């Protein structure tokens, strides 16, 4: 998408509504200027645009100062994810700026890891248990009901963005733990066992010590509750927007599976017509 506004643009607007938190942030040159994270998933459609306006005003930002918009495309709440993606595309079109979609799970992993590491330092509490010599693993979790979670696997070192090892997907948590244990055993054989495995996000449902016990036999495991903050979608896409962007009309949410209503509609349309 070409940028038709020739005025200098240095700032970035970041949005994510894929979880129960409505996150909006304004960044400049990789630094956070202002951020609003509001709880209340049922009201995202009502509050998103006013909160965007608040964040822009609080940071002294006008649309002409923006270099682009970045948005979390999920997976997560079907309705919530659509709200942010639709808003980002509409504003990008109106303001003539590029837009970039990022994985909400990737943002959750980065933000959750930073929050967990900060808590550990403040408490002077190193990860207890068996540890390895390799970089930590970070596993974001969002509850998808029926024993399932939206999740992925990342590895992280220092202040760099987590590097992806497994794609975003909806997975049965029991099977996911089995898969992770197998991967962990392979890493151990290769001498790159992670120092700690961090589960971050909605850990109350799927991050119990009983559930994660098979992994704890091999490495230190931590489950840290964390609510996504808007800034991380901006950090992920900031540098990317300097050189490339997504097609405005082709940007769509990543649901990882169809909602029940969408699945029924597709089955109906594939049925080949109505029986008489």
N, C-alpha and C positions, 0 to 999 in steps of 0.2 A: 504493500500500500504506500503510495507516495504521500509525502508530507507537503501539503499545499500552502502551509503557513510558514513564511520565511523569517518570522521573528525568532530571536534566540529562545530556545527551550531547554531547560535544565532539569526539570522536576518530573516526578513519576507518581501517578496515582495507583494505589494497589487496593484490590477488593477481594473479599472471600466471604461467601455466605453458605458454604457447603456443610457447615456444622451448626450447632445451636448458637454459636457466636457470630455476630455480624462484625466483620473486621474491615476497617478502612484506614489506610495510612497514606501519608504524603512523604516522599523521600527526595533527597537531592544529593547527587553524586555518591550514592550508597549510604547516606546518613539519614536517619529518621528525623523528620521535622515535626510531625504530629501524627497521632494515632488515636482512634476510637474503636474500642472493642465492646460491643453491646450484646448482652444475652437476651434471648427471647426469640427462638427460631420461628414461631408462628407469626411474628410481626416483621420479618425481614422485608417483605414487599412494601410495607408501610413506611418503614424507617430508613431504608437504604439511601434514597436520594437526599432527604434532609441531613443525614449524617455525613454524606459526601460534601454537602454544602458547608456544614460546620467545620469539617476537617480542612477544607480549602481556605475558608475564612480565617481559621485559627492559625494557619501556617502562612497567611498572606499570599496565597497562591491564586492566580487566575488561570483560566483555560489556556490563555496564550503563553503561559510559562511552562506548560507541560510538554514533555518529550514523548509521553506515551502513557498507556494504561495497561496494567497487568492484572490478571484475574485468575483466581483459583477455579479450575474446571471440574473439581471433584477428584475421585468419587466421594459420595456422601449423600446428604439429603437430596432427593430428586428435585423437589420444588425449590429448595434453597439454592442449589447450584444453578438452576435455570435463571433465578433472579439476578445473580451477580453477572453471569455471562451476558444476559440480555442487556443489562444496564451498561456493562463495559462496551459492548458493540455499539449501542446507541450513542453513548457519549463520544466514543472514538470517531464515529461517523460525523456527528455534529461538530466536534472540535477539530476534525481533520488531523488526527494523531494516530500513530500505529497502536495496535493492541497485541498482547501476547498472553496466551493461556499457559498456566503452570499446574502441575499436579498438586492438589490440596494435601495429599498424603506426604509428598516431598517437603512441602512447607511445614506440615505438622511434625515431621521427623526432625527437621533442622531446628525449629523453635522449641520442640520438646527436649531435644538433646541439650540445647543451650540452657534451658531452664533447669534441667536435671543437674547439669554440671555446676551451675551457679549455686544451687541448693547444697550440693555436696561440698563445695568449697566453703560456703558460709557455715556449714555444720562441721567442717573439718572431718568429714566422714568419707573415707575412701571406700570404694566398692568392696564389700566383704565377700569372702568365698574364694573359689578357685578362679584364677585369672590366667589369661594367655598373653602372648607377646605381640599379637597382631592388633590392628586398629579395632576400635569398638564397632559393634553392630547396633543399629537403631531400627526398631520395628514400630511404626505408627499403627494405632488401632482406632477404628471407629466402629461402633456397634452396628451390625446390619441385621440383628434379630435372628432367631431360630438357630442359635449357636454359631452364627457367622459373623465375620468382621471384614470391613474394608481394610486392607493391610498391604504391606510391601516390605522389602528388606533393603536397607542401606548400610554402607560402611562410612565411617567418619573419622577424620584426623584433623586435630587442631581447629582452626576457625573456618576451614573451607566448607563449602556446601557438601552435604552428604552425597556420596556416589552410589548410584543405584546398582543393586545386585539382583533384585527380583522385581517384576512389574507390579503395578497396582492391580488388585483383583479383589473379588469377594471370595473368601475362603472359609470353610468350616474350621473353626479354631482347633478342634481336636486333631484334624489332619495336618493343619499348618504346623503345630508343634512337632508332630512326627517328621515332617519334611525338614523343619529347622534342625532337629536333632541329627538327622542324616547328614545335612550340610555341615553341621558343627563337627561331627566326627571326621568328615573328609578334611575340613580345615585343620583339625588337630593332627591328622596324619601328614599333612603338608607343612606343618610347622607354622601355620598362620592363624591359630586359634585366637578369636577376639579377646581383648582384655576384659570387656564387660559387654553383656547384651542389655540394651535399654529398651523396654517397652514403654511407649509414651502415647498419651492421648486418653481415650476412654478406657482406662485400665480396670475400672471397678467391676466390669462384667467379665472380661476375658483375661485379666492379668493377675489372677489369684496365685498364691504360692503353690497351691495344689495343682492347678492347671499347668504351671510352668516348671513343675518339679523335675521332669525328665531332662530339661535343659540345665537346671541348676546342679545336676550331677557332674556336668562337664565344665561349667564356667560360671562366673558370677553373673547373676541375673537381677535386674532392677526393674520394677514397674512403677512409673511415675505419672500420676494424673496430670494432664495438661490440656488447656483450652487454647485453640489456635488463635494467634495474634496476626493482624493484618499485615504487619511489616514483612513477614517472611515470604509472602508471595512477591513483594516488591524486590527483596534481596535476590530472589531466585532469577527474576527476569530482567533486572536492571541492565546488566551488561549486554544481555542478548538483544534488547531493544535498540541498542546503539547500531547494530548491524543487520538485524532481521526482525520480522514480525510475522504474525499469523494472518492468513487471509480473513478479512473482516467478516465475510459472509459464510466462510467455511468453518469458523470457530464454533464448536459445539461442546456441551458438557460431556464428561466421561462418566457414564453411569456404571460401567462394568457389567450391568445386566439391565434388562428392561423392567420397568415397573409392571405390576400386574395389569393395569389398565392398558398400557402400551402393548403388552404381550397379547392380551385378548384382542385388541384392535388388529394387530398383525395377523393373528390366526384367522380372524374374520375375513380380512382382505385377501388372504391366501387361499380361502376356501372356494374361491371361484364363483361366487354368486349366491343367491338365495334360493333355497329349495321351495318349490311350489306345492 
